[in-house]
Amino acid sequence: MNNQGNAQANEATVPEFEFGIYTLGDIVTDCHTGQRISPRQRLNEVIAAAKLADEAGLDVFGVGEHHRLDFVISSVPVVLAAIAQVTRRIKLTSATTVLSTIDPVRVFEDFATLDLLSDGRAEIIAGRGAFLESFPLFGYELEDYKQLFSENLDLLLTLNQHEVMNWQGKFRSPLHNAEIAPRPLQQKLPLWVGIGGSAESAEKAGSLGIGMAIAILSGSPEPFQNLAGTYRRSGAAAGHAPEDLKIAITSHGYIAKTSQQALDEYYPYYYSYRNAISPKPGQEYRVSRSEFGRFTSPDNTLAVGSPQQIIEKILYQHELFGHHRFMTQLDIGGLPYAKVAAAIELLATEVAPVVRRELAKKPGGISSAQ
């Protein structure tokens, strides 16, 4: 095969870098108008954002789970099923499923059903969750936090592999020749583990050979770089192929035509969100406008700025992580839908094509971390 043929073959086997957005469906009072939209309108806007993201050419749309009155999404598969009916190609994922406090059999059945309804577009990002309200709500003990997640993750993986199975654990009733139905359209549901900063979780995800989504919501991304190394080393030691070990980076973000516009428009909503939505009630978030500007610098994870600034930030992070997917949460703190929609368009039309083009030039493709 000549050089041109080799180049074409390599290009055909290297997947494109993926772009996505996710939402937690928060319901926060608009800091400018003092108004709070209804849960019904918030859900309608989530579905509209997913439809726009699909039409604009983004790759993934994620919906997160919470169980409190200042969030509208507690039933992730239901919302994703509604989104499936108005979209055609975009992947639909949880962001995240709080696996410690939900029955893995129910999770698998729900997402397998979603996969059938969406023609094979369902994914699951499973995590422990930063919020703890689901533990008392569903009758679980916080002291079992880690053990619940580990057992439920192992069971979910087994459910993904077997139509009929036997299983026994500590926290749920055993399964005896249980039929696990329906089966997804895909051969297996794509599973990811969502982590904050736990090396133990990164090692676990690597050993299992499933994807890892790292949530980096503030500060420098460099301290998280060791998680990517731990994940890949663990995966290699367990015999998993490098191409099966996929990393996503997730963060808050906002894009406008200019850096100044992005900062001016996003700061009041970001500040309001951080103070209204906290895993620790009463913990005040204080950051000045000038400090916020530093949070959006190229070596900081907060993805706020002009399209060129977001391009440079993603490429810088790719040098650290060699990741395969970038996802950002745009719609926080009561940010009006029109601004969210404009940011989605900029991400899809001005950021994604340039990043993909630059990464395609790298030796070894998108997964070549430095």
C-alpha positions as CSV (number, residue, x, y, z in Angstrom):
1,M,0.0,0.0,0.0
2,N,1.4,3.5,-0.9
3,N,1.7,6.4,1.6
4,Q,-1.6,7.8,0.4
5,G,-3.3,4.5,1.0
6,N,-1.8,4.2,4.5
7,A,-2.9,7.7,5.4
8,Q,-6.5,6.9,4.2
9,A,-6.5,3.7,6.2
10,N,-5.3,5.4,9.4
11,E,-7.8,8.2,9.0
12,A,-10.6,5.6,8.6
13,T,-9.7,3.8,11.8
14,V,-9.1,6.9,14.1
15,P,-12.4,8.1,15.6
16,E,-13.2,11.7,15.6
17,F,-12.9,13.7,18.8
18,E,-16.4,14.1,20.2
19,F,-18.2,17.2,21.5
20,G,-21.2,17.2,23.8
21,I,-23.2,19.2,26.2
22,Y,-24.9,18.2,29.4
23,T,-27.5,19.6,31.8
24,L,-28.5,19.0,35.4
25,G,-31.8,20.8,34.9
26,D,-31.3,23.3,37.7
27,I,-34.1,25.7,38.5
28,V,-32.4,28.9,39.8
29,T,-33.9,32.4,39.9
30,D,-32.6,34.6,37.1
31,C,-30.2,37.0,38.7
32,H,-31.3,39.9,36.5
33,T,-35.1,39.5,36.4
34,G,-35.7,37.8,39.7
35,Q,-38.0,35.3,38.0
36,R,-37.8,31.5,38.1
37,I,-39.1,29.5,35.2
38,S,-41.5,26.6,35.9
39,P,-40.3,22.9,35.9
40,R,-42.4,22.4,32.8
41,Q,-40.6,25.2,30.9
42,R,-37.2,24.0,32.1
43,L,-37.8,20.5,30.7
44,N,-39.1,21.9,27.4
45,E,-35.9,24.0,27.2
46,V,-33.7,20.9,27.9
47,I,-35.4,19.1,25.1
48,A,-35.1,22.1,22.8
49,A,-31.4,22.3,23.6
50,A,-30.9,18.6,22.8
51,K,-32.7,19.0,19.5
52,L,-30.6,22.0,18.5
53,A,-27.4,20.2,19.5
54,D,-28.4,17.3,17.3
55,E,-29.2,19.5,14.4
56,A,-26.0,21.5,14.8
57,G,-23.9,18.3,14.7
58,L,-22.7,17.8,18.3
59,D,-22.1,14.2,19.2
60,V,-23.4,13.7,22.8
61,F,-26.2,15.1,25.0
62,G,-26.2,14.3,28.7
63,V,-28.8,14.6,31.5
64,G,-27.9,14.5,35.2
65,E,-29.8,13.1,38.1
66,H,-30.8,15.0,41.3
67,H,-33.5,14.5,43.8
68,R,-34.3,18.0,45.2
69,L,-36.7,20.8,44.4
70,D,-34.1,23.1,42.8
71,F,-33.5,20.5,40.0
72,V,-36.1,19.3,37.6
73,I,-34.5,16.0,36.5
74,S,-34.8,13.0,38.8
75,S,-35.8,10.5,36.1
76,V,-33.0,10.6,33.6
77,P,-34.2,7.8,31.3
78,V,-37.7,9.4,31.0
79,V,-36.2,12.7,29.9
80,L,-33.7,11.0,27.5
81,A,-36.6,9.0,26.0
82,A,-38.4,12.2,25.2
83,I,-35.3,13.6,23.7
84,A,-34.9,10.5,21.6
85,Q,-38.1,11.3,19.8
86,V,-37.0,14.7,18.6
87,T,-33.4,13.8,17.7
88,R,-31.8,11.6,15.0
89,R,-28.1,11.0,15.6
90,I,-26.8,12.4,18.8
91,K,-25.8,10.0,21.6
92,L,-27.9,10.2,24.7
93,T,-26.2,9.6,28.1
94,S,-26.8,10.1,31.8
95,A,-24.5,12.6,33.4
96,T,-24.5,11.0,35.8
97,T,-26.6,8.0,37.1
98,V,-26.1,7.9,40.8
99,L,-25.4,4.2,40.9
100,S,-25.0,3.9,44.7
101,T,-28.7,4.4,45.3
102,I,-30.5,2.8,42.4
103,D,-31.1,-0.8,41.4
104,P,-28.7,-1.8,38.6
105,V,-31.3,-4.1,37.1
106,R,-33.7,-1.1,36.8
107,V,-30.9,1.0,35.3
108,F,-30.1,-1.5,32.7
109,E,-33.7,-2.2,31.7
110,D,-34.4,1.6,31.5
111,F,-31.4,2.3,29.3
112,A,-31.8,-0.8,27.2
113,T,-35.4,0.5,26.5
114,L,-33.9,3.9,25.7
115,D,-31.5,2.3,23.3
116,L,-34.3,0.6,21.4
117,L,-36.3,3.8,21.3
118,S,-33.3,5.8,20.0
119,D,-32.1,3.3,17.5
120,G,-28.9,2.5,19.4
121,R,-27.9,5.9,20.9
122,A,-28.0,5.2,24.6
123,E,-25.0,5.4,27.0
124,I,-24.6,5.4,30.8
125,I,-22.2,7.5,32.8
126,A,-22.3,6.0,36.3
127,G,-21.0,7.9,39.3
128,R,-21.2,8.2,43.1
129,G,-22.6,11.7,42.9
130,A,-21.6,14.8,44.9
131,F,-25.1,15.3,46.3
132,L,-26.3,12.9,49.0
133,E,-30.1,13.4,49.1
134,S,-30.7,10.1,47.4
135,F,-29.4,8.0,50.3
136,P,-32.1,8.8,52.8
137,L,-34.7,9.1,50.0
138,F,-34.2,5.5,48.9
139,G,-33.2,4.0,52.2
140,Y,-29.5,3.6,51.9
141,E,-26.8,4.3,54.5
142,L,-24.0,6.8,53.8
143,E,-21.5,4.5,55.5
144,D,-22.0,2.1,52.6
145,Y,-21.3,4.8,50.0
146,K,-18.2,3.1,48.4
147,Q,-19.3,-0.5,48.8
148,L,-22.7,0.2,47.2
149,F,-21.2,1.8,44.2
150,S,-18.6,-0.9,43.6
151,E,-21.1,-3.7,43.9
152,N,-23.7,-2.0,41.7
153,L,-21.1,-1.2,39.1
154,D,-20.0,-4.8,38.9
155,L,-23.6,-6.0,38.7
156,L,-24.4,-3.5,35.9
157,L,-21.4,-4.7,33.9
158,T,-22.6,-8.3,34.3
159,L,-26.2,-7.4,33.3
160,N,-24.7,-5.8,30.1
161,Q,-23.1,-9.2,29.2
162,H,-25.8,-11.8,29.9
163,E,-29.4,-12.3,29.0
164,V,-30.0,-14.8,31.7
165,M,-27.9,-14.7,34.9
166,N,-27.2,-15.8,38.4
167,W,-25.8,-13.3,40.9
168,Q,-25.5,-12.7,44.6
169,G,-24.2,-9.7,46.5
170,K,-24.6,-7.9,49.8
171,F,-27.1,-5.1,49.2
172,R,-29.8,-6.5,47.0
173,S,-31.7,-9.7,46.6
174,P,-29.9,-12.5,44.6
175,L,-30.7,-13.3,41.0
176,H,-31.5,-16.9,40.1
177,N,-31.8,-17.7,36.3
178,A,-33.1,-14.1,35.9
179,E,-34.1,-13.0,32.5
180,I,-32.7,-9.5,31.9
181,A,-35.0,-7.8,29.4
182,P,-35.2,-6.0,27.1
183,R,-31.8,-6.3,25.5
184,P,-30.4,-3.1,23.9
185,L,-30.1,-2.6,20.1
186,Q,-26.3,-2.2,20.6
187,Q,-24.5,-5.3,21.4
188,K,-23.7,-3.8,24.8
189,L,-24.6,-0.4,26.3
190,P,-21.5,1.9,26.4
191,L,-20.6,2.4,30.1
192,W,-18.5,5.1,31.6
193,V,-17.5,5.9,35.1
194,G,-17.8,9.6,36.1
195,I,-15.1,10.6,38.6
196,G,-14.0,13.8,40.5
197,G,-10.5,13.2,41.6
198,S,-10.3,9.6,42.9
199,A,-7.3,7.6,41.7
200,E,-9.1,4.5,43.1
201,S,-12.0,5.2,40.7
202,A,-9.7,5.7,37.8
203,E,-7.9,2.5,38.5
204,K,-11.3,0.7,38.8
205,A,-12.5,2.1,35.4
206,G,-9.3,1.1,33.7
207,S,-9.3,-2.5,35.1
208,L,-12.9,-2.9,33.9
209,G,-12.1,-1.5,30.4
210,I,-14.9,1.1,30.4
211,G,-14.8,4.8,29.7
212,M,-13.9,7.4,32.3
213,A,-15.4,10.9,32.4
214,I,-13.4,13.3,34.6
215,A,-15.4,16.2,36.0
216,I,-13.1,19.2,36.4
217,L,-15.3,22.1,37.4
218,S,-12.7,24.7,38.6
219,G,-8.9,25.2,38.9
220,S,-6.0,23.9,36.9
221,P,-6.6,20.6,35.1
222,E,-2.9,19.5,35.6
223,P,-3.5,17.9,39.0
224,F,-6.0,15.6,37.3
225,Q,-3.4,14.4,34.7
226,N,-2.3,11.5,36.9
227,L,-5.9,10.1,36.7
228,A,-5.5,9.5,33.0
229,G,-2.1,7.7,33.5
230,T,-3.6,5.6,36.3
231,Y,-6.6,4.7,34.1
232,R,-4.5,3.7,31.1
233,R,-1.9,1.7,33.2
234,S,-4.7,-0.2,34.9
235,G,-6.4,-0.9,31.7
236,A,-3.3,-2.2,30.0
237,A,-2.5,-4.4,33.0
238,A,-5.9,-5.9,32.7
239,G,-5.4,-6.7,29.0
240,H,-7.7,-4.0,27.5
241,A,-6.8,-2.5,24.1
242,P,-5.7,1.2,24.2
243,E,-8.5,2.1,21.8
244,D,-11.1,0.8,24.2
245,L,-9.9,3.1,27.0
246,K,-11.7,6.3,26.4
247,I,-11.5,9.5,28.4
248,A,-14.0,12.4,28.5
249,I,-13.3,15.8,30.2
250,T,-16.4,17.6,31.5
251,S,-16.6,21.2,32.8
252,H,-18.8,24.2,33.1
253,G,-18.6,26.5,30.1
254,Y,-20.0,29.3,28.0
255,I,-19.1,30.6,24.5
256,A,-19.8,34.0,23.0
257,K,-18.5,35.9,20.0
258,T,-15.9,37.7,22.1
259,S,-14.1,37.0,25.3
260,Q,-15.5,40.1,27.0
261,Q,-19.1,39.2,26.0
262,A,-18.7,35.7,27.3
263,L,-17.3,36.9,30.7
264,D,-19.9,39.7,31.1
265,E,-22.9,37.5,30.2
266,Y,-21.9,34.3,32.1
267,Y,-20.4,35.7,35.4
268,P,-23.7,36.7,37.1
269,Y,-25.3,33.4,36.3
270,Y,-22.3,31.4,37.3
271,Y,-22.0,33.3,40.6
272,S,-25.8,32.8,41.2
273,Y,-25.6,29.1,40.4
274,R,-22.6,28.4,42.7
275,N,-24.4,30.0,45.6
276,A,-27.8,28.5,45.0
277,I,-26.7,25.0,44.1
278,S,-24.3,23.5,46.6
279,P,-23.9,20.0,48.1
280,K,-23.3,21.8,51.4
281,P,-26.2,24.2,52.2
282,G,-25.1,27.5,53.6
283,Q,-21.6,27.3,52.1
284,E,-21.3,30.7,50.4
285,Y,-19.3,30.9,47.1
286,R,-17.5,34.2,46.8
287,V,-15.5,35.2,43.7
288,S,-15.0,38.7,42.3
289,R,-15.4,39.6,38.6
290,S,-11.7,40.0,38.3
291,E,-11.0,36.6,40.0
292,F,-13.5,35.1,37.6
293,G,-11.5,36.3,34.7
294,R,-8.5,34.4,36.0
295,F,-10.6,31.3,36.3
296,T,-11.1,31.3,32.5
297,S,-7.4,31.6,31.6
298,P,-6.0,29.1,29.2
299,D,-4.5,26.9,31.9
300,N,-7.8,26.8,33.9
301,T,-10.6,24.3,33.2
302,L,-13.5,26.8,33.2
303,A,-14.4,26.8,29.5
304,V,-15.7,30.4,29.1
305,G,-14.6,32.7,26.3
306,S,-14.6,33.3,22.6
307,P,-14.5,30.3,20.2
308,Q,-10.7,30.7,19.7
309,Q,-10.1,30.6,23.5
310,I,-12.2,27.5,23.8
311,I,-10.3,25.9,21.0
312,E,-7.0,26.7,22.7
313,K,-8.2,25.4,26.0
314,I,-9.4,22.0,24.6
315,L,-6.2,21.5,22.7
316,Y,-4.1,22.4,25.8
317,Q,-6.2,19.9,27.8
318,H,-5.7,17.3,25.1
319,E,-1.9,17.6,25.6
320,L,-2.5,16.6,29.2
321,F,-5.1,13.9,28.9
322,G,-5.2,12.6,25.3
323,H,-9.0,12.5,25.8
324,H,-11.6,11.5,23.3
325,R,-14.5,13.6,24.3
326,F,-15.2,17.1,25.6
327,M,-18.5,17.9,27.3
328,T,-19.6,21.2,28.9
329,Q,-22.6,22.3,31.0
330,L,-23.8,25.6,29.5
331,D,-27.3,26.2,31.0
332,I,-26.7,27.1,34.6
333,G,-28.1,29.6,37.1
334,G,-31.1,30.6,35.1
335,L,-29.1,31.5,31.9
336,P,-31.8,32.4,29.3
337,Y,-32.3,29.7,26.7
338,A,-31.5,32.1,23.8
339,K,-28.0,32.5,25.2
340,V,-27.6,28.7,25.7
341,A,-28.7,28.2,22.1
342,A,-26.2,30.7,20.7
343,A,-23.4,29.0,22.7
344,I,-24.4,25.6,21.3
345,E,-24.2,26.9,17.8
346,L,-20.7,28.4,18.4
347,L,-19.5,25.1,19.9
348,A,-20.7,23.1,17.0
349,T,-19.8,25.4,14.1
350,E,-16.7,27.3,15.2
351,V,-15.0,25.2,17.9
352,A,-15.6,21.6,17.0
353,P,-14.4,21.7,13.3
354,V,-11.1,23.4,14.2
355,V,-10.3,21.2,17.2
356,R,-11.0,18.1,15.1
357,R,-8.8,19.4,12.3
358,E,-5.9,20.2,14.6
359,L,-6.1,16.8,16.4
360,A,-6.2,14.9,13.1
361,K,-2.8,16.3,12.4
362,K,-1.3,14.7,15.5
363,P,0.8,11.6,15.1
364,G,-1.2,8.7,16.5
365,G,-4.5,10.5,16.2
366,I,-6.7,11.9,19.0
367,S,-5.6,9.6,21.8
368,S,-1.9,10.5,21.7
369,A,-1.4,12.1,25.1
370,Q,1.9,13.8,25.7
